[in-house]
Amino acid sequence: MTTVDGQDWRASSAPEAQAQSRIIAQLTQELGARPAQIAAAVELLDSGATVPFIARYRKEVTGGLDDTVLRNLEVRLEYLRDLESRRAAILASISEQGKLTEALAADIQAADTKQRLEDLYTPYKVKRRTRAMIAREAGLEPLANRLLDDVNADPQTLAGEYVNPEGGVADLKAALDGARDILSERFAESAEVLADLREHLWSTGLLYAKVAEGKETEGANFRDWFDFNEALRSLPSHRILALMRGRQQGVLDLRVGVDAELEAMLPHPCVRRIADVLELGNLFDLTVSQRARWLADVCRWTWRVKLLPGFETELMGRLRYIAETEAIKVFAMNLKDLLLAAPAGPKAVLGLDPGIRTGVKVAAIDATGKMVETSTVFPHEPRRDWDGSIEALARIVRRHSIKLVAIGNGTASRETERLVADMSKRYPDLDLTRIVVSEAGASVYSASELAALEFPDLDVSLRGAVSIARRLQDPLAELVKIDPKSIGVGQYQHDLNQRELARSVDAVVEDCVNAVGVDVNTASAALLTRVSGLNATLAKNIVSYRDANGAFPSRKNLKDVPRFGEKAFEQAAGFLRIPDGVNPLDRSSVHPEAYPVVERILAQIKADLPAVMGNKDALKGVSPTAFTDERFGLPTVKDIFAELEKPGRDPRPEFKTAKFADGVENLKDLQVGMILEGVVTNVAAFGAFVDIGVHQDGLVHVSALSETFVKDPRDVVRVGQTVQVKVQEVDLDRKRIALTMRLKDDSAPARRSGDAPRSNGGGNNNGQRRGSAPAGRGAPPAADGAMAAAFAKLKR
């Protein structure tokens, strides 16, 4: 029985209900919603409902909480439940020790973070044998208490009473050292001391970096951090991760401390804070007593030996957590932009995966994405069969009525683009549009198990060309097959917490797939797996059933798929589309459970479904409120009206293409002042990377994104966006390009404060395209100038 002063705290406080109430209250405060909304959303999540389903089809239940709020709720709910579980375990542990007082129980119940809970639990944790334990066993705790409590005590005199060679206390020094160990452990376990010093260090502390002994040459990439310090609170995510990588590689030694001037103060600021928090009085005046001086030494010992090492580890962990959280957030936002890029749509596409000696791999796909022909042509070195390649490509284009050509942006992409341009000039009747697309991750997909299952008889090298063609036709459907870390829209993603990264990525992909909807009769198993309510097994079963029985004529036929039960149907049906089904509603996002609402609408306006769907005037003058009932409220009915007006709406933007400048194909072709069109490939806190068709992305520093101040680059640009940029500076040796979107600027901006060049720590890890060298890897920093300023944040 767990008790507080003899009473069962569990029975009296109903802990499960109390914990649930605390969670709802905390989420309500954090998310700015009403308790009823939070409670309803939690109940739905616990019942197995997915975030896309709740956001789209349970608006009445949650009061209209959107997918962003629901995702935050989902993450915080897990944390808060872990917190409550830990709270219960701590209460039980302390109670079993017989040390749980009402005041302590109240403090534990009020703790709102895991850190606060652990601080309160610190004195009661089972420890390894410590010096303080040995001192207590030697009978020195009364001495420690007397020295702490009696302001008139004399340490030397009192200690003499506790000298006991037979008991392990050889002399006065041993007695006083034992008392010091007891008090320093007590001080270091004070929740108030821990909280105060933690906040003080975080607010005023610095992270110091220096080169590890003997690593000056080996760690050249990190040399700008060989003698470095910066305030903990101001360190940006990418710089923290770079410093952590330097430490991981054994090049940098990192430590947490305070400003050098404060470090030299006597007493040390943190030592004084220990005395102040514990209300020990003035211990540091030259005129104080011997007892006060002894206690001051105890505080110094507490800081240097007991607290500083632990805080250093803890704050390093806090820095890493903050950096990883921000990097994962940036990765997720960029991935969302990439997945929701404009699709070319159901059009036949010719995919070209450029290569030089190995040839250009060719794949033609029809309007449904089915591969219809593959080939390899050799227009470049060493064969230089330019004319033969054009003739071969023209035949494929004519044979399959192709109008779009997707060219991978790796090695020889501009040369291959010139090949297609030459073909268009020779055969203008082909009426071709050529687009250079990112091939990041194509090689990963080509060698994957999924690609092997999809194309078991196709050479690995040709699978990449299929992927390039399909990602132009429908980027979302194709990119879901590739590990997002290989797509190249993040920073240091391989250094991050892989569990949290995977969870964030899965949430983004799920939200994107369900926002667009999926054609159940053409979707791959990889795409279907991401649909609300489906898993890998159900997705495979759908594909197998479709292969054996032909296209699904209606949504209700999904129930014929093995293991596709009512719960899965409820969660998935609204996101699975059948464009040419027997029921026109099956191509819309109207959920089958709401079909009776549509029937009531049609009955009132006396019209049939084909006449209403897509006719924006059909429902004019009809009020949605007339069709609400106990199950379907106004939000759902309004959604139905909107869907009837524009069935199967695609949230992705209109398809547009960027045109790279003719004659600008490599770094040597660039000239300062050139205005070029390009595509944003990655967005980071310090700016945006833009592909301008020279096999190396340029950087638009955040300060060069707009004429006005920009706090977040994503307020101005997104991955996949077509932009105009001006060349500011080109560094041929380091393969770096500084760009600006401030097209009226006459010259490159001067170096900004804090933009000193720093090593990128062995690579930016931005998922470089095949055939391109990572920017700055192994290169020395620029001595000075605008290029250094433009790339400073990239390197940090």
C-alpha positions, -999 to 999 in steps of 0.1 A, spaced: 0 0 0 14 34 -10 6 60 16 12 97 25 12 100 63 -6 67 66 -33 74 40 -35 57 6 -28 86 -18 -39 64 -48 -73 57 -34 -79 92 -22 -67 111 -53 -80 88 -80 -46 90 -98 -57 78 -132 -85 103 -134 -62 130 -120 -35 122 -145 -60 123 -174 -73 157 -161 -38 170 -159 -30 159 -194 -62 175 -208 -55 207 -190 -19 209 -202 -29 202 -238 -57 227 -236 -32 254 -225 -5 245 -250 -27 241 -280 -52 269 -273 -82 247 -276 -112 239 -254 -110 210 -230 -139 193 -247 -120 195 -281 -89 180 -266 -108 152 -248 -126 143 -280 -95 142 -300 -77 121 -274 -106 96 -274 -105 93 -312 -68 88 -313 -71 61 -286 -98 44 -306 -74 40 -336 -85 69 -357 -57 86 -377 -50 123 -378 -60 127 -414 -93 110 -408 -100 130 -376 -91 163 -393 -112 156 -424 -142 136 -413 -147 143 -375 -147 181 -375 -179 181 -355 -165 159 -328 -133 179 -323 -147 213 -330 -127 217 -362 -91 209 -349 -69 209 -380 -42 184 -389 -14 206 -376 -29 209 -341 -38 172 -341 -2 162 -349 11 184 -321 -15 169 -298 -4 134 -308 32 141 -300 26 159 -267 1 133 -256 28 106 -257 51 128 -238 26 137 -211 15 101 -207 51 91 -202 54 119 -177 24 106 -158 37 70 -158 70 83 -144 52 103 -118 34 73 -106 66 52 -105 84 79 -85 56 83 -60 55 45 -55 93 43 -51 96 71 -25 65 57 -6 81 23 -4 112 39 12 89 54 38 99 90 29 69 103 11 56 134 29 25 154 19 47 183 8 69 161 -14 39 144 -29 23 177 -37 56 189 -54 57 157 -74 21 160 -84 27 196 -95 58 188 -116 50 196 -153 82 183 -169 102 151 -167 133 172 -157 114 186 -126 103 151 -117 138 137 -119 152 167 -98 127 159 -70 135 122 -72 173 127 -72 177 123 -33 157 91 -33 173 73 -62 191 41 -54 228 50 -59 261 32 -61 282 35 -30 293 71 -26 317 90 -5 288 105 14 274 70 22 308 59 36 309 91 57 275 84 71 285 48 79 314 63 98 290 83 119 298 117 105 263 129 95 257 145 130 290 165 124 277 177 90 244 187 105 260 206 134 283 225 110 253 234 88 229 244 116 251 261 142 264 295 131 288 295 161 303 261 154 340 258 150 349 231 124 382 221 140 368 218 175 337 199 164 356 176 141 378 165 170 348 149 186 344 126 156 379 113 151 378 76 153 406 56 136 390 23 143 358 35 126 376 49 95 380 85 106 418 89 110 421 125 118 405 160 117 409 163 80 391 129 74 363 140 96 358 174 79 361 158 44 334 133 53 311 160 65 319 180 33 310 149 12 276 145 31 266 181 27 278 185 -9 257 155 -19 228 170 -1 233 204 -18 237 188 -52 205 169 -48 184 199 -39 157 204 -65 158 241 -60 196 243 -65 193 222 -96 165 242 -111 182 276 -103 216 267 -117 202 250 -147 183 281 -157 213 303 -149 237 283 -170 212 281 -199 207 319 -197 243 330 -194 264 300 -202 286 295 -233 297 265 -253 334 264 -258 351 244 -285 388 238 -291 408 214 -312 417 181 -297 454 175 -291 471 163 -323 440 167 -345 450 201 -361 457 185 -395 432 156 -395 404 180 -384 411 208 -410 374 209 -419 366 221 -384 395 246 -380 372 276 -376 360 260 -344 395 253 -330 391 283 -307 354 291 -305 327 301 -280 291 312 -283 262 317 -259 242 285 -255 209 302 -261 219 318 -294 235 287 -310 215 278 -342 206 243 -350 229 237 -379 259 250 -359 252 228 -329 250 197 -351 282 206 -369 300 211 -335 286 178 -322 298 160 -354 333 175 -348 332 161 -312 319 127 -325 349 125 -349 373 132 -321 384 166 -336 368 190 -312 366 191 -274 334 208 -262 327 221 -227 300 243 -211 311 273 -190 304 309 -182 321 340 -196 358 340 -190 356 372 -168 329 355 -147 349 323 -146 377 342 -129 356 357 -102 360 347 -66 337 333 -56 325 317 -89 290 330 -97 275 294 -95 291 288 -61 275 320 -48 241 309 -62 243 276 -44 248 295 -11 220 319 -19 195 293 -29 201 273 2 200 305 23 234 298 39 241 335 45 272 354 36 300 329 33 325 348 12 335 379 31 371 380 44 359 386 79 335 356 81 340 329 106 359 296 101 326 278 99 314 301 71 347 296 52 343 259 56 308 260 42 320 282 13 345 254 5 317 229 6 298 250 -20 328 252 -42 333 214 -40 296 210 -47 298 230 -79 332 218 -92 329 181 -83 292 173 -80 273 197 -103 294 209 -132 301 175 -148 264 166 -147 252 200 -160 277 198 -188 263 165 -199 227 176 -194 231 209 -213 249 192 -242 220 169 -244 196 199 -243 215 216 -271 214 184 -292 177 180 -285 169 216 -296 191 213 -327 176 179 -337 140 192 -331 147 222 -353 165 202 -380 136 176 -380 111 204 -383 130 219 -413 133 185 -429 96 178 -425 85 212 -439 108 208 -469 97 173 -475 60 184 -474 68 211 -501 85 185 -522 58 159 -519 31 184 -527 49 198 -558 28 203 -589 23 171 -609 23 171 -647 -7 148 -645 -17 118 -666 5 124 -696 30 102 -713 65 110 -703 100 102 -715 124 98 -686 162 103 -692 188 94 -666 219 112 -680 253 95 -680 285 99 -700 304 67 -705 275 45 -694 251 63 -717 218 80 -712 192 56 -698 157 60 -714 123 50 -701 89 58 -716 58 57 -694 22 60 -705 -4 83 -689 -11 58 -661 26 56 -652 31 22 -668 65 16 -683 61 9 -720 97 10 -733 133 13 -722 165 19 -740 200 34 -737 216 59 -760 252 71 -762 254 107 -773 284 116 -751 319 104 -746 333 80 -757 309 70 -785 296 105 -793 266 90 -812 247 123 -812 227 118 -844 219 82 -837 207 91 -802 184 118 -815 169 94 -841 164 67 -814 147 91 -790 125 105 -818 112 71 -826 103 64 -790 86 98 -787 65 92 -818 57 56 -809 42 66 -776 29 101 -784 51 117 -758 50 154 -751 70 157 -719 106 148 -714 120 145 -678 158 149 -676 176 140 -644 198 167 -630 229 147 -623 260 143 -644 256 153 -680 221 167 -674 227 199 -694 244 181 -722 214 157 -724 191 187 -722 209 201 -752 204 168 -770 166 170 -765 167 206 -776 185 196 -808 159 169 -814 131 194 -810 148 217 -836 151 188 -861 116 176 -855 94 206 -845 63 185 -851 71 165 -819 61 196 -799 82 185 -769 85 202 -735 117 194 -717 120 197 -679 150 190 -657 139 173 -625 158 163 -593 170 128 -595 179 127 -558 172 93 -544 167 77 -579 197 54 -574 185 45 -540 151 35 -554 167 16 -583 186 -7 -560 157 -11 -535 136 -42 -528 106 -23 -538 120 -15 -573 131 -52 -577 95 -63 -570 81 -37 -593 105 -43 -621 121 -78 -616 133 -81 -651 146 -46 -656 182 -36 -653 189 -16 -622 203 13 -642 171 16 -662 148 17 -631 162 52 -623 149 65 -657 115 52 -648 116 69 -615 126 102 -631 97 101 -655 72 92 -629 83 119 -604 75 145 -631 41 129 -638 32 126 -601 60 134 -576 40 123 -546 32 88 -559 68 82 -568 87 98 -539 68 78 -513 88 48 -525 121 64 -515 137 68 -481 131 105 -474 166 109 -461 179 102 -496 157 129 -512 181 157 -502 159 182 -484 174 183 -450 205 190 -429 226 165 -410 196 141 -412 219 111 -406 231 126 -373 196 131 -359 174 110 -336 163 85 -361 132 75 -342 119 111 -340 129 118 -376 111 87 -388 80 96 -369 80 132 -382 86 120 -418 59 94 -416 34 120 -403 43 143 -432 40 116 -458 7 104 -444 -7 140 -443 4 147 -479 -9 114 -494 -43 118 -477 -46 155 -485 -43 146 -522 -61 113 -522 -52 81 -540 -65 64 -571 -70 29 -557 -69 14 -592 -35 27 -602 -17 33 -569 13 12 -559 15 -7 -527 40 18 -513 15 47 -519 -15 27 -505 5 19 -473 5 57 -465 -33 59 -467 -52 65 -435 -62 31 -419 -40 10 -442 -8 -9 -435 17 -28 -457 -3 -60 -455 -36 -44 -465 -19 -24 -493 -4 -56 -507 -38 -73 -504 -55 -45 -524 -29 -47 -552 -32 -85 -553 -70 -84 -554 -68 -57 -581 -44 -78 -602 -66 -108 -599 -100 -93 -603 -95 -61 -623 -102 -25 -613 -125 -18 -584 -158 -6 -597 -168 11 -564 -156 19 -530 -178 -7 -514 -160 -34 -533 -129 -27 -511 -146 -47 -484 -141 -78 -506 -103 -75 -501 -90 -99 -475 -87 -84 -440 -102 -51 -451 -126 -48 -422 -151 -21 -412 -126 -1 -392 -101 0 -421 -129 10 -444 -141 38 -421 -105 52 -419 -95 47 -455 -125 49 -478 -127 87 -480 -91 90 -492 -93 62 -518 -107 74 -552 -122 56 -581 -122 81 -610 -143 60 -634 -165 41 -608 -201 33 -610 -209 59 -584 -196 94 -593 -191 102 -555 -164 75 -554 -141 99 -572 -146 126 -546 -135 131 -510 -171 126 -497 -169 97 -473 -193 68 -481 -208 72 -446 -221 107 -458 -236 95 -491 -271 97 -476 -266 134 -470 -259 138 -507 -290 118 -515 -311 142 -494 -295 172 -512 -303 157 -546 -339 149 -535 -345 185 -524 -331 202 -555 -346 175 -577 -314 168 -597 -293 138 -605 -257 134 -594 -240 139 -628 -258 172 -633 -246 185 -599 -210 173 -596 -187 200 -610 -215 224 -615 -208 254 -593 -243 269 -599 -262 237 -590 -263 244 -553 -268 282 -554 -294 293 -530 -293 260 -511 -284 263 -474 -261 236 -459 -278 240 -426 -309 223 -440 -291 190 -442 -275 188 -408 -285 161 -384 -273 144 -352 -245 127 -370 -234 152 -396 -230 188 -385 -225 220 -405 -187 215 -411 -192 182 -428 -222 194 -449 -202 225 -460 -173 201 -470 -198 181 -491 -211 212 -508 -176 222 -517 -167 188 -530 -198 186 -552 -188 219 -567 -152 208 -574 -150 170 -570 -116 155 -564 -99 188 -557 -61 186 -558 -44 208 -532 -12 209 -552 -3 240 -573 -6 243 -611 22 226 -630 49 250 -641 85 245 -653 117 264 -649 138 270 -679 175 270 -675 195 295 -695 210 282 -727 248 282 -727 250 282 -689 258 246 -682 287 247 -657 304 269 -631 327 284 -657 298 297 -677 285 319 -648 293 356 -647 286 379 -618 254 399 -625 237 372 -645 200 369 -638 189 332 -641 158 311 -635 162 282 -611 144 258 -588 146 258 -550 160 224 -539 164 229 -502 155 255 -475 175 260 -443 175 285 -415 203 304 -431 189 306 -467 178 286 -497 197 264 -522 187 269 -559 195 247 -589 204 270 -618 215 241 -641 252 240 -635 254 208 -615 260 227 -583 233 244 -563 238 280 -554 230 296 -520 207 325 -515 216 337 -480 186 346 -459 196 383 -461 194 381 -499 160 365 -502 140 398 -500 143 436 -499 127 434 -464 138 415 -433 133 378 -434 131 358 -402 122 324 -417 133 317 -453 102 296 -458 81 327 -456 97 336 -489 105 304 -507 96 267 -507 112 236 -521 102 231 -557 95 268 -563 107 285 -595 126 317 -587 147 343 -604 182 349 -590 212 371 -597 247 357 -595 267 375 -568 299 355 -567 314 323 -580 342 304 -563 355 279 -589 380 262 -566 355 255 -539 325 250 -563 304 276 -546 279 300 -559 265 330 -540 231 341 -554 206 368 -545 169 373 -551 173 410 -546 177 416 -583 182 453 -581 214 449 -560 244 462 -580 270 443 -560 274 415 -535 266 426 -499 294 431 -474 301 406 -447 275 407 -420 283 407 -383 286 371 -371 290 357 -406 326 347 -403 333 316 -424 332 283 -406 338 247 -417 308 226 -425 322 198 -405 329 174 -433 300 181 -455 266 197 -454 248 164 -457 223 179 -480 217 148 -501 239 158 -530 229 148 -565 247 119 -581 278 132 -599 281 164 -579 307 171 -552 295 183 -518 301 219 -515 331 228 -494 342 194 -484 378 196 -475 382 231 -489 398 259 -469 376 288 -458 377 319 -479 400 346 -466 373 373 -468 347 388 -490 311 383 -500 315 347 -508 325 340 -473 296 360 -460 271 341 -483 283 307 -472 291 314 -436 258 301 -423 260 270 -445 292 261 -428 282 267 -393 
